[in-house]
């Protein structure tokens, strides 16, 4: 590969390529999400991926360098969609934003189970990069809830700690719910919103400067 080809490959891999290359990359990611939704990571070879995508294997290497890079790009794309789901409520009243934020999170997990499980569980063998992506999601969601509750994204440490604990319970409840689809999403949402209300009340008891907003029983 000469220098100009190498620059083109690097640009495609990090998203700075042309509109056409970005569209092609997005298409490959969408295909990869479907492939990895049906088959575990270790069971898919690059030949399998290329065959499933209907492209030459070299094209996957061109955009993502290797199978791991492809997988991480898919996880990052999935996370971006999750965050878009839970942050598209800025025009709603605060109470309704809480309800819709939790509902958007559950809706994403319900419709993208493989990507959600991979992100929350740490990907392939507790992959450090996937864990870092997951931690980034947690931080953004905690900041979103803090902004909804107190109008600021950086609350006192005890308040942040309590919200991180609630977020961990959200992940655990959601993972278990995915194994019990007979329970409807509205019931799970209500459970999580009530848990958040209790968490915010506990925060208020310990840090009066963070009063608990009035949340619905849902």
PyMOL CGO cylinders between C-alpha atoms (Angstrom):
from pymol import cmd
from pymol.cgo import CYLINDER

trace = [
    CYLINDER, 0.00, 0.00, 0.00, 1.50, 3.37, -0.98, 0.3, 1, 1, 1, 1, 1, 1,
    CYLINDER, 1.50, 3.37, -0.98, 1.30, 6.53, 1.14, 0.3, 1, 1, 1, 1, 1, 1,
    CYLINDER, 1.30, 6.53, 1.14, -1.79, 7.95, -0.56, 0.3, 1, 1, 1, 1, 1, 1,
    CYLINDER, -1.79, 7.95, -0.56, -3.62, 4.64, -0.19, 0.3, 1, 1, 1, 1, 1, 1,
    CYLINDER, -3.62, 4.64, -0.19, -2.60, 4.42, 3.46, 0.3, 1, 1, 1, 1, 1, 1,
    CYLINDER, -2.60, 4.42, 3.46, -3.89, 7.92, 4.18, 0.3, 1, 1, 1, 1, 1, 1,
    CYLINDER, -3.89, 7.92, 4.18, -7.18, 7.02, 2.49, 0.3, 1, 1, 1, 1, 1, 1,
    CYLINDER, -7.18, 7.02, 2.49, -7.52, 3.88, 4.55, 0.3, 1, 1, 1, 1, 1, 1,
    CYLINDER, -7.52, 3.88, 4.55, -6.77, 5.74, 7.77, 0.3, 1, 1, 1, 1, 1, 1,
    CYLINDER, -6.77, 5.74, 7.77, -9.27, 8.45, 6.88, 0.3, 1, 1, 1, 1, 1, 1,
    CYLINDER, -9.27, 8.45, 6.88, -11.96, 5.89, 6.15, 0.3, 1, 1, 1, 1, 1, 1,
    CYLINDER, -11.96, 5.89, 6.15, -11.23, 4.03, 9.38, 0.3, 1, 1, 1, 1, 1, 1,
    CYLINDER, -11.23, 4.03, 9.38, -11.49, 7.08, 11.62, 0.3, 1, 1, 1, 1, 1, 1,
    CYLINDER, -11.49, 7.08, 11.62, -14.49, 8.66, 9.91, 0.3, 1, 1, 1, 1, 1, 1,
    CYLINDER, -14.49, 8.66, 9.91, -12.77, 11.52, 8.07, 0.3, 1, 1, 1, 1, 1, 1,
    CYLINDER, -12.77, 11.52, 8.07, -13.29, 10.14, 4.56, 0.3, 1, 1, 1, 1, 1, 1,
    CYLINDER, -13.29, 10.14, 4.56, -15.66, 11.36, 1.89, 0.3, 1, 1, 1, 1, 1, 1,
    CYLINDER, -15.66, 11.36, 1.89, -19.42, 11.29, 2.26, 0.3, 1, 1, 1, 1, 1, 1,
    CYLINDER, -19.42, 11.29, 2.26, -19.48, 8.23, 0.06, 0.3, 1, 1, 1, 1, 1, 1,
    CYLINDER, -19.48, 8.23, 0.06, -16.92, 6.37, 2.16, 0.3, 1, 1, 1, 1, 1, 1,
    CYLINDER, -16.92, 6.37, 2.16, -18.72, 7.35, 5.37, 0.3, 1, 1, 1, 1, 1, 1,
    CYLINDER, -18.72, 7.35, 5.37, -21.98, 6.04, 3.92, 0.3, 1, 1, 1, 1, 1, 1,
    CYLINDER, -21.98, 6.04, 3.92, -20.27, 2.80, 2.93, 0.3, 1, 1, 1, 1, 1, 1,
    CYLINDER, -20.27, 2.80, 2.93, -18.76, 2.49, 6.40, 0.3, 1, 1, 1, 1, 1, 1,
    CYLINDER, -18.76, 2.49, 6.40, -22.16, 3.06, 8.01, 0.3, 1, 1, 1, 1, 1, 1,
    CYLINDER, -22.16, 3.06, 8.01, -23.67, 0.42, 5.75, 0.3, 1, 1, 1, 1, 1, 1,
    CYLINDER, -23.67, 0.42, 5.75, -21.03, -2.10, 6.80, 0.3, 1, 1, 1, 1, 1, 1,
    CYLINDER, -21.03, -2.10, 6.80, -21.64, -1.30, 10.46, 0.3, 1, 1, 1, 1, 1, 1,
    CYLINDER, -21.64, -1.30, 10.46, -25.38, -1.85, 10.02, 0.3, 1, 1, 1, 1, 1, 1,
    CYLINDER, -25.38, -1.85, 10.02, -24.68, -5.22, 8.40, 0.3, 1, 1, 1, 1, 1, 1,
    CYLINDER, -24.68, -5.22, 8.40, -22.25, -6.10, 11.19, 0.3, 1, 1, 1, 1, 1, 1,
    CYLINDER, -22.25, -6.10, 11.19, -24.83, -5.32, 13.84, 0.3, 1, 1, 1, 1, 1, 1,
    CYLINDER, -24.83, -5.32, 13.84, -27.14, -7.88, 12.26, 0.3, 1, 1, 1, 1, 1, 1,
    CYLINDER, -27.14, -7.88, 12.26, -24.37, -10.45, 11.91, 0.3, 1, 1, 1, 1, 1, 1,
    CYLINDER, -24.37, -10.45, 11.91, -23.18, -10.15, 15.51, 0.3, 1, 1, 1, 1, 1, 1,
    CYLINDER, -23.18, -10.15, 15.51, -26.78, -10.13, 16.76, 0.3, 1, 1, 1, 1, 1, 1,
    CYLINDER, -26.78, -10.13, 16.76, -27.22, -13.67, 15.44, 0.3, 1, 1, 1, 1, 1, 1,
    CYLINDER, -27.22, -13.67, 15.44, -23.74, -15.11, 16.00, 0.3, 1, 1, 1, 1, 1, 1,
    CYLINDER, -23.74, -15.11, 16.00, -21.21, -14.79, 18.86, 0.3, 1, 1, 1, 1, 1, 1,
    CYLINDER, -21.21, -14.79, 18.86, -18.03, -12.84, 18.16, 0.3, 1, 1, 1, 1, 1, 1,
    CYLINDER, -18.03, -12.84, 18.16, -15.70, -15.85, 18.32, 0.3, 1, 1, 1, 1, 1, 1,
    CYLINDER, -15.70, -15.85, 18.32, -17.90, -17.85, 15.94, 0.3, 1, 1, 1, 1, 1, 1,
    CYLINDER, -17.90, -17.85, 15.94, -17.58, -15.30, 13.13, 0.3, 1, 1, 1, 1, 1, 1,
    CYLINDER, -17.58, -15.30, 13.13, -14.45, -15.30, 11.00, 0.3, 1, 1, 1, 1, 1, 1,
    CYLINDER, -14.45, -15.30, 11.00, -13.53, -12.46, 8.67, 0.3, 1, 1, 1, 1, 1, 1,
    CYLINDER, -13.53, -12.46, 8.67, -14.49, -14.74, 5.78, 0.3, 1, 1, 1, 1, 1, 1,
    CYLINDER, -14.49, -14.74, 5.78, -17.93, -15.24, 7.40, 0.3, 1, 1, 1, 1, 1, 1,
    CYLINDER, -17.93, -15.24, 7.40, -18.32, -11.49, 7.86, 0.3, 1, 1, 1, 1, 1, 1,
    CYLINDER, -18.32, -11.49, 7.86, -17.34, -10.70, 4.28, 0.3, 1, 1, 1, 1, 1, 1,
    CYLINDER, -17.34, -10.70, 4.28, -19.67, -13.38, 2.96, 0.3, 1, 1, 1, 1, 1, 1,
    CYLINDER, -19.67, -13.38, 2.96, -22.54, -12.17, 5.13, 0.3, 1, 1, 1, 1, 1, 1,
    CYLINDER, -22.54, -12.17, 5.13, -21.94, -8.58, 4.05, 0.3, 1, 1, 1, 1, 1, 1,
    CYLINDER, -21.94, -8.58, 4.05, -21.59, -9.58, 0.40, 0.3, 1, 1, 1, 1, 1, 1,
    CYLINDER, -21.59, -9.58, 0.40, -18.27, -7.76, 0.03, 0.3, 1, 1, 1, 1, 1, 1,
    CYLINDER, -18.27, -7.76, 0.03, -14.61, -8.63, -0.45, 0.3, 1, 1, 1, 1, 1, 1,
    CYLINDER, -14.61, -8.63, -0.45, -12.79, -9.27, 2.82, 0.3, 1, 1, 1, 1, 1, 1,
    CYLINDER, -12.79, -9.27, 2.82, -10.29, -6.54, 1.94, 0.3, 1, 1, 1, 1, 1, 1,
    CYLINDER, -10.29, -6.54, 1.94, -13.03, -3.93, 2.20, 0.3, 1, 1, 1, 1, 1, 1,
    CYLINDER, -13.03, -3.93, 2.20, -13.58, -4.78, 5.88, 0.3, 1, 1, 1, 1, 1, 1,
    CYLINDER, -13.58, -4.78, 5.88, -9.84, -4.40, 6.49, 0.3, 1, 1, 1, 1, 1, 1,
    CYLINDER, -9.84, -4.40, 6.49, -9.85, -1.12, 4.56, 0.3, 1, 1, 1, 1, 1, 1,
    CYLINDER, -9.85, -1.12, 4.56, -12.45, 0.50, 6.78, 0.3, 1, 1, 1, 1, 1, 1,
    CYLINDER, -12.45, 0.50, 6.78, -11.78, -1.19, 10.14, 0.3, 1, 1, 1, 1, 1, 1,
    CYLINDER, -11.78, -1.19, 10.14, -8.24, -2.69, 9.94, 0.3, 1, 1, 1, 1, 1, 1,
    CYLINDER, -8.24, -2.69, 9.94, -9.28, -5.99, 11.54, 0.3, 1, 1, 1, 1, 1, 1,
    CYLINDER, -9.28, -5.99, 11.54, -12.16, -7.92, 13.08, 0.3, 1, 1, 1, 1, 1, 1,
    CYLINDER, -12.16, -7.92, 13.08, -11.71, -6.31, 16.48, 0.3, 1, 1, 1, 1, 1, 1,
    CYLINDER, -11.71, -6.31, 16.48, -11.80, -2.83, 14.95, 0.3, 1, 1, 1, 1, 1, 1,
    CYLINDER, -11.80, -2.83, 14.95, -14.98, -3.76, 13.14, 0.3, 1, 1, 1, 1, 1, 1,
    CYLINDER, -14.98, -3.76, 13.14, -16.56, -5.05, 16.35, 0.3, 1, 1, 1, 1, 1, 1,
    CYLINDER, -16.56, -5.05, 16.35, -15.60, -1.95, 18.33, 0.3, 1, 1, 1, 1, 1, 1,
    CYLINDER, -15.60, -1.95, 18.33, -17.02, 0.28, 15.59, 0.3, 1, 1, 1, 1, 1, 1,
    CYLINDER, -17.02, 0.28, 15.59, -20.29, -1.64, 15.83, 0.3, 1, 1, 1, 1, 1, 1,
    CYLINDER, -20.29, -1.64, 15.83, -20.37, -1.24, 19.63, 0.3, 1, 1, 1, 1, 1, 1,
    CYLINDER, -20.37, -1.24, 19.63, -19.64, 2.50, 19.37, 0.3, 1, 1, 1, 1, 1, 1,
    CYLINDER, -19.64, 2.50, 19.37, -22.39, 2.92, 16.79, 0.3, 1, 1, 1, 1, 1, 1,
    CYLINDER, -22.39, 2.92, 16.79, -24.82, 1.04, 19.02, 0.3, 1, 1, 1, 1, 1, 1,
    CYLINDER, -24.82, 1.04, 19.02, -23.90, 3.19, 22.01, 0.3, 1, 1, 1, 1, 1, 1,
    CYLINDER, -23.90, 3.19, 22.01, -24.43, 6.36, 19.98, 0.3, 1, 1, 1, 1, 1, 1,
    CYLINDER, -24.43, 6.36, 19.98, -27.91, 5.15, 19.11, 0.3, 1, 1, 1, 1, 1, 1,
    CYLINDER, -27.91, 5.15, 19.11, -28.63, 4.32, 22.75, 0.3, 1, 1, 1, 1, 1, 1,
    CYLINDER, -28.63, 4.32, 22.75, -27.58, 7.79, 23.88, 0.3, 1, 1, 1, 1, 1, 1,
    CYLINDER, -27.58, 7.79, 23.88, -29.66, 9.36, 21.11, 0.3, 1, 1, 1, 1, 1, 1,
    CYLINDER, -29.66, 9.36, 21.11, -32.67, 7.39, 22.35, 0.3, 1, 1, 1, 1, 1, 1,
    CYLINDER, -32.67, 7.39, 22.35, -32.38, 8.64, 25.91, 0.3, 1, 1, 1, 1, 1, 1,
    CYLINDER, -32.38, 8.64, 25.91, -31.45, 12.27, 25.22, 0.3, 1, 1, 1, 1, 1, 1,
    CYLINDER, -31.45, 12.27, 25.22, -34.11, 13.24, 22.69, 0.3, 1, 1, 1, 1, 1, 1,
    CYLINDER, -34.11, 13.24, 22.69, -36.45, 14.56, 25.38, 0.3, 1, 1, 1, 1, 1, 1,
    CYLINDER, -36.45, 14.56, 25.38, -35.14, 18.08, 25.99, 0.3, 1, 1, 1, 1, 1, 1,
    CYLINDER, -35.14, 18.08, 25.99, -38.37, 19.81, 24.99, 0.3, 1, 1, 1, 1, 1, 1,
    CYLINDER, -38.37, 19.81, 24.99, -40.47, 17.89, 27.52, 0.3, 1, 1, 1, 1, 1, 1,
    CYLINDER, -40.47, 17.89, 27.52, -41.26, 18.90, 31.13, 0.3, 1, 1, 1, 1, 1, 1,
    CYLINDER, -41.26, 18.90, 31.13, -38.70, 17.45, 33.60, 0.3, 1, 1, 1, 1, 1, 1,
    CYLINDER, -38.70, 17.45, 33.60, -41.01, 14.75, 35.01, 0.3, 1, 1, 1, 1, 1, 1,
    CYLINDER, -41.01, 14.75, 35.01, -41.94, 13.51, 31.54, 0.3, 1, 1, 1, 1, 1, 1,
    CYLINDER, -41.94, 13.51, 31.54, -38.29, 13.66, 30.49, 0.3, 1, 1, 1, 1, 1, 1,
    CYLINDER, -38.29, 13.66, 30.49, -37.39, 11.23, 33.27, 0.3, 1, 1, 1, 1, 1, 1,
    CYLINDER, -37.39, 11.23, 33.27, -40.09, 8.81, 32.17, 0.3, 1, 1, 1, 1, 1, 1,
    CYLINDER, -40.09, 8.81, 32.17, -39.15, 9.07, 28.51, 0.3, 1, 1, 1, 1, 1, 1,
    CYLINDER, -39.15, 9.07, 28.51, -35.41, 8.79, 29.22, 0.3, 1, 1, 1, 1, 1, 1,
    CYLINDER, -35.41, 8.79, 29.22, -35.90, 5.51, 31.08, 0.3, 1, 1, 1, 1, 1, 1,
    CYLINDER, -35.90, 5.51, 31.08, -38.35, 4.29, 28.45, 0.3, 1, 1, 1, 1, 1, 1,
    CYLINDER, -38.35, 4.29, 28.45, -35.91, 5.12, 25.63, 0.3, 1, 1, 1, 1, 1, 1,
    CYLINDER, -35.91, 5.12, 25.63, -33.17, 3.16, 27.39, 0.3, 1, 1, 1, 1, 1, 1,
    CYLINDER, -33.17, 3.16, 27.39, -35.39, 0.10, 27.78, 0.3, 1, 1, 1, 1, 1, 1,
    CYLINDER, -35.39, 0.10, 27.78, -36.71, 0.39, 24.25, 0.3, 1, 1, 1, 1, 1, 1,
    CYLINDER, -36.71, 0.39, 24.25, -33.17, 0.37, 22.89, 0.3, 1, 1, 1, 1, 1, 1,
    CYLINDER, -33.17, 0.37, 22.89, -32.21, -2.69, 24.98, 0.3, 1, 1, 1, 1, 1, 1,
    CYLINDER, -32.21, -2.69, 24.98, -35.37, -4.49, 23.87, 0.3, 1, 1, 1, 1, 1, 1,
    CYLINDER, -35.37, -4.49, 23.87, -34.74, -3.97, 20.16, 0.3, 1, 1, 1, 1, 1, 1,
    CYLINDER, -34.74, -3.97, 20.16, -30.92, -4.31, 20.16, 0.3, 1, 1, 1, 1, 1, 1,
    CYLINDER, -30.92, -4.31, 20.16, -30.36, -7.06, 22.69, 0.3, 1, 1, 1, 1, 1, 1,
    CYLINDER, -30.36, -7.06, 22.69, -27.04, -8.39, 21.38, 0.3, 1, 1, 1, 1, 1, 1,
    CYLINDER, -27.04, -8.39, 21.38, -25.43, -4.94, 21.27, 0.3, 1, 1, 1, 1, 1, 1,
    CYLINDER, -25.43, -4.94, 21.27, -26.84, -4.04, 24.69, 0.3, 1, 1, 1, 1, 1, 1,
    CYLINDER, -26.84, -4.04, 24.69, -25.58, -7.24, 26.30, 0.3, 1, 1, 1, 1, 1, 1,
    CYLINDER, -25.58, -7.24, 26.30, -22.15, -6.82, 24.73, 0.3, 1, 1, 1, 1, 1, 1,
    CYLINDER, -22.15, -6.82, 24.73, -21.85, -3.24, 25.96, 0.3, 1, 1, 1, 1, 1, 1,
    CYLINDER, -21.85, -3.24, 25.96, -23.04, -3.85, 29.51, 0.3, 1, 1, 1, 1, 1, 1,
    CYLINDER, -23.04, -3.85, 29.51, -21.18, -7.14, 29.96, 0.3, 1, 1, 1, 1, 1, 1,
    CYLINDER, -21.18, -7.14, 29.96, -17.94, -5.78, 28.56, 0.3, 1, 1, 1, 1, 1, 1,
    CYLINDER, -17.94, -5.78, 28.56, -17.90, -7.34, 25.10, 0.3, 1, 1, 1, 1, 1, 1,
    CYLINDER, -17.90, -7.34, 25.10, -15.50, -10.14, 24.25, 0.3, 1, 1, 1, 1, 1, 1,
    CYLINDER, -15.50, -10.14, 24.25, -13.99, -11.58, 27.41, 0.3, 1, 1, 1, 1, 1, 1,
    CYLINDER, -13.99, -11.58, 27.41, -14.48, -8.31, 29.32, 0.3, 1, 1, 1, 1, 1, 1,
    CYLINDER, -14.48, -8.31, 29.32, -12.74, -6.32, 26.60, 0.3, 1, 1, 1, 1, 1, 1,
    CYLINDER, -12.74, -6.32, 26.60, -11.11, -3.25, 28.17, 0.3, 1, 1, 1, 1, 1, 1,
    CYLINDER, -11.11, -3.25, 28.17, -12.09, -0.96, 25.29, 0.3, 1, 1, 1, 1, 1, 1,
    CYLINDER, -12.09, -0.96, 25.29, -15.72, -2.10, 25.41, 0.3, 1, 1, 1, 1, 1, 1,
    CYLINDER, -15.72, -2.10, 25.41, -15.71, -1.59, 29.19, 0.3, 1, 1, 1, 1, 1, 1,
    CYLINDER, -15.71, -1.59, 29.19, -14.42, 1.95, 28.61, 0.3, 1, 1, 1, 1, 1, 1,
    CYLINDER, -14.42, 1.95, 28.61, -17.28, 2.55, 26.16, 0.3, 1, 1, 1, 1, 1, 1,
    CYLINDER, -17.28, 2.55, 26.16, -19.75, 1.21, 28.74, 0.3, 1, 1, 1, 1, 1, 1,
    CYLINDER, -19.75, 1.21, 28.74, -18.31, 3.45, 31.46, 0.3, 1, 1, 1, 1, 1, 1,
    CYLINDER, -18.31, 3.45, 31.46, -18.66, 6.42, 29.14, 0.3, 1, 1, 1, 1, 1, 1,
    CYLINDER, -18.66, 6.42, 29.14, -22.33, 5.58, 28.62, 0.3, 1, 1, 1, 1, 1, 1,
    CYLINDER, -22.33, 5.58, 28.62, -22.85, 5.38, 32.37, 0.3, 1, 1, 1, 1, 1, 1,
    CYLINDER, -22.85, 5.38, 32.37, -21.22, 8.75, 32.90, 0.3, 1, 1, 1, 1, 1, 1,
    CYLINDER, -21.22, 8.75, 32.90, -23.37, 10.40, 30.24, 0.3, 1, 1, 1, 1, 1, 1,
    CYLINDER, -23.37, 10.40, 30.24, -26.58, 8.87, 31.59, 0.3, 1, 1, 1, 1, 1, 1,
    CYLINDER, -26.58, 8.87, 31.59, -25.71, 9.85, 35.17, 0.3, 1, 1, 1, 1, 1, 1,
    CYLINDER, -25.71, 9.85, 35.17, -25.02, 13.39, 33.94, 0.3, 1, 1, 1, 1, 1, 1,
    CYLINDER, -25.02, 13.39, 33.94, -28.37, 13.40, 32.12, 0.3, 1, 1, 1, 1, 1, 1,
    CYLINDER, -28.37, 13.40, 32.12, -30.27, 12.38, 35.26, 0.3, 1, 1, 1, 1, 1, 1,
    CYLINDER, -30.27, 12.38, 35.26, -28.36, 14.91, 37.38, 0.3, 1, 1, 1, 1, 1, 1,
    CYLINDER, -28.36, 14.91, 37.38, -29.26, 17.66, 34.93, 0.3, 1, 1, 1, 1, 1, 1,
    CYLINDER, -29.26, 17.66, 34.93, -32.90, 16.62, 35.02, 0.3, 1, 1, 1, 1, 1, 1,
    CYLINDER, -32.90, 16.62, 35.02, -32.94, 16.55, 38.82, 0.3, 1, 1, 1, 1, 1, 1,
    CYLINDER, -32.94, 16.55, 38.82, -30.82, 19.57, 39.74, 0.3, 1, 1, 1, 1, 1, 1,
    CYLINDER, -30.82, 19.57, 39.74, -30.02, 21.44, 36.55, 0.3, 1, 1, 1, 1, 1, 1,
    CYLINDER, -30.02, 21.44, 36.55, -26.33, 20.52, 36.63, 0.3, 1, 1, 1, 1, 1, 1,
    CYLINDER, -26.33, 20.52, 36.63, -24.34, 17.63, 35.27, 0.3, 1, 1, 1, 1, 1, 1,
    CYLINDER, -24.34, 17.63, 35.27, -21.71, 17.53, 38.05, 0.3, 1, 1, 1, 1, 1, 1,
    CYLINDER, -21.71, 17.53, 38.05, -23.49, 16.98, 41.40, 0.3, 1, 1, 1, 1, 1, 1,
    CYLINDER, -23.49, 16.98, 41.40, -21.71, 16.45, 44.75, 0.3, 1, 1, 1, 1, 1, 1,
    CYLINDER, -21.71, 16.45, 44.75, -19.78, 13.20, 45.01, 0.3, 1, 1, 1, 1, 1, 1,
    CYLINDER, -19.78, 13.20, 45.01, -22.29, 11.42, 47.24, 0.3, 1, 1, 1, 1, 1, 1,
    CYLINDER, -22.29, 11.42, 47.24, -25.09, 12.28, 44.81, 0.3, 1, 1, 1, 1, 1, 1,
    CYLINDER, -25.09, 12.28, 44.81, -23.05, 11.04, 41.87, 0.3, 1, 1, 1, 1, 1, 1,
    CYLINDER, -23.05, 11.04, 41.87, -22.23, 7.83, 43.73, 0.3, 1, 1, 1, 1, 1, 1,
    CYLINDER, -22.23, 7.83, 43.73, -25.89, 7.18, 44.44, 0.3, 1, 1, 1, 1, 1, 1,
    CYLINDER, -25.89, 7.18, 44.44, -26.82, 7.75, 40.78, 0.3, 1, 1, 1, 1, 1, 1,
    CYLINDER, -26.82, 7.75, 40.78, -24.04, 5.41, 39.65, 0.3, 1, 1, 1, 1, 1, 1,
    CYLINDER, -24.04, 5.41, 39.65, -25.52, 2.79, 42.00, 0.3, 1, 1, 1, 1, 1, 1,
    CYLINDER, -25.52, 2.79, 42.00, -28.97, 3.32, 40.50, 0.3, 1, 1, 1, 1, 1, 1,
    CYLINDER, -28.97, 3.32, 40.50, -27.49, 3.07, 37.01, 0.3, 1, 1, 1, 1, 1, 1,
    CYLINDER, -27.49, 3.07, 37.01, -25.87, -0.26, 37.90, 0.3, 1, 1, 1, 1, 1, 1,
    CYLINDER, -25.87, -0.26, 37.90, -29.25, -1.51, 39.11, 0.3, 1, 1, 1, 1, 1, 1,
    CYLINDER, -29.25, -1.51, 39.11, -30.81, -0.35, 35.83, 0.3, 1, 1, 1, 1, 1, 1,
    CYLINDER, -30.81, -0.35, 35.83, -28.32, -2.46, 33.91, 0.3, 1, 1, 1, 1, 1, 1,
    CYLINDER, -28.32, -2.46, 33.91, -28.92, -5.51, 36.10, 0.3, 1, 1, 1, 1, 1, 1,
    CYLINDER, -28.92, -5.51, 36.10, -32.71, -5.21, 35.92, 0.3, 1, 1, 1, 1, 1, 1,
    CYLINDER, -32.71, -5.21, 35.92, -32.62, -4.65, 32.16, 0.3, 1, 1, 1, 1, 1, 1,
    CYLINDER, -32.62, -4.65, 32.16, -30.39, -7.66, 31.52, 0.3, 1, 1, 1, 1, 1, 1,
    CYLINDER, -30.39, -7.66, 31.52, -32.66, -9.90, 33.57, 0.3, 1, 1, 1, 1, 1, 1,
    CYLINDER, -32.66, -9.90, 33.57, -35.79, -8.47, 31.93, 0.3, 1, 1, 1, 1, 1, 1,
    CYLINDER, -35.79, -8.47, 31.93, -34.46, -9.40, 28.51, 0.3, 1, 1, 1, 1, 1, 1,
    CYLINDER, -34.46, -9.40, 28.51, -34.60, -13.01, 29.68, 0.3, 1, 1, 1, 1, 1, 1,
    CYLINDER, -34.60, -13.01, 29.68, -38.23, -12.58, 30.76, 0.3, 1, 1, 1, 1, 1, 1,
    CYLINDER, -38.23, -12.58, 30.76, -39.99, -10.89, 27.84, 0.3, 1, 1, 1, 1, 1, 1,
    CYLINDER, -39.99, -10.89, 27.84, -43.39, -11.76, 29.29, 0.3, 1, 1, 1, 1, 1, 1,
    CYLINDER, -43.39, -11.76, 29.29, -42.95, -8.70, 31.53, 0.3, 1, 1, 1, 1, 1, 1,
    CYLINDER, -42.95, -8.70, 31.53, -43.94, -5.61, 29.57, 0.3, 1, 1, 1, 1, 1, 1,
    CYLINDER, -43.94, -5.61, 29.57, -41.65, -2.61, 29.19, 0.3, 1, 1, 1, 1, 1, 1,
    CYLINDER, -41.65, -2.61, 29.19, -44.06, -0.26, 30.98, 0.3, 1, 1, 1, 1, 1, 1,
    CYLINDER, -44.06, -0.26, 30.98, -43.85, -2.33, 34.18, 0.3, 1, 1, 1, 1, 1, 1,
    CYLINDER, -43.85, -2.33, 34.18, -40.05, -2.35, 34.11, 0.3, 1, 1, 1, 1, 1, 1,
    CYLINDER, -40.05, -2.35, 34.11, -39.99, 1.38, 33.42, 0.3, 1, 1, 1, 1, 1, 1,
    CYLINDER, -39.99, 1.38, 33.42, -42.24, 2.00, 36.42, 0.3, 1, 1, 1, 1, 1, 1,
    CYLINDER, -42.24, 2.00, 36.42, -39.98, -0.10, 38.64, 0.3, 1, 1, 1, 1, 1, 1,
    CYLINDER, -39.98, -0.10, 38.64, -36.89, 1.83, 37.57, 0.3, 1, 1, 1, 1, 1, 1,
    CYLINDER, -36.89, 1.83, 37.57, -38.52, 5.25, 37.89, 0.3, 1, 1, 1, 1, 1, 1,
    CYLINDER, -38.52, 5.25, 37.89, -39.65, 4.38, 41.41, 0.3, 1, 1, 1, 1, 1, 1,
    CYLINDER, -39.65, 4.38, 41.41, -36.13, 3.25, 42.22, 0.3, 1, 1, 1, 1, 1, 1,
    CYLINDER, -36.13, 3.25, 42.22, -34.80, 6.56, 40.92, 0.3, 1, 1, 1, 1, 1, 1,
    CYLINDER, -34.80, 6.56, 40.92, -37.28, 8.49, 43.04, 0.3, 1, 1, 1, 1, 1, 1,
    CYLINDER, -37.28, 8.49, 43.04, -36.14, 6.60, 46.15, 0.3, 1, 1, 1, 1, 1, 1,
    CYLINDER, -36.14, 6.60, 46.15, -32.49, 7.23, 45.22, 0.3, 1, 1, 1, 1, 1, 1,
    CYLINDER, -32.49, 7.23, 45.22, -33.12, 10.96, 44.81, 0.3, 1, 1, 1, 1, 1, 1,
    CYLINDER, -33.12, 10.96, 44.81, -34.86, 11.09, 48.20, 0.3, 1, 1, 1, 1, 1, 1,
    CYLINDER, -34.86, 11.09, 48.20, -31.88, 9.37, 49.83, 0.3, 1, 1, 1, 1, 1, 1,
    CYLINDER, -31.88, 9.37, 49.83, -29.58, 11.89, 48.16, 0.3, 1, 1, 1, 1, 1, 1,
    CYLINDER, -29.58, 11.89, 48.16, -31.66, 14.78, 49.53, 0.3, 1, 1, 1, 1, 1, 1,
    CYLINDER, -31.66, 14.78, 49.53, -31.38, 13.33, 53.05, 0.3, 1, 1, 1, 1, 1, 1,
    CYLINDER, -31.38, 13.33, 53.05, -27.59, 13.28, 52.79, 0.3, 1, 1, 1, 1, 1, 1,
    CYLINDER, -27.59, 13.28, 52.79, -27.06, 16.40, 50.67, 0.3, 1, 1, 1, 1, 1, 1,
    CYLINDER, -27.06, 16.40, 50.67, -29.86, 18.95, 51.23, 0.3, 1, 1, 1, 1, 1, 1,
    CYLINDER, -29.86, 18.95, 51.23, -28.42, 21.11, 48.44, 0.3, 1, 1, 1, 1, 1, 1,
    CYLINDER, -28.42, 21.11, 48.44, -29.73, 18.43, 46.06, 0.3, 1, 1, 1, 1, 1, 1,
    CYLINDER, -29.73, 18.43, 46.06, -33.48, 18.42, 46.76, 0.3, 1, 1, 1, 1, 1, 1,
    CYLINDER, -33.48, 18.42, 46.76, -35.42, 15.53, 45.26, 0.3, 1, 1, 1, 1, 1, 1,
    CYLINDER, -35.42, 15.53, 45.26, -37.72, 16.59, 42.43, 0.3, 1, 1, 1, 1, 1, 1,
    CYLINDER, -37.72, 16.59, 42.43, -41.26, 15.28, 42.49, 0.3, 1, 1, 1, 1, 1, 1,
    CYLINDER, -41.26, 15.28, 42.49, -41.30, 12.18, 40.31, 0.3, 1, 1, 1, 1, 1, 1,
    CYLINDER, -41.30, 12.18, 40.31, -44.37, 10.15, 39.38, 0.3, 1, 1, 1, 1, 1, 1,
    CYLINDER, -44.37, 10.15, 39.38, -45.12, 6.66, 40.57, 0.3, 1, 1, 1, 1, 1, 1,
    CYLINDER, -45.12, 6.66, 40.57, -45.43, 6.03, 36.81, 0.3, 1, 1, 1, 1, 1, 1,
]
cmd.load_cgo(trace, "trace")
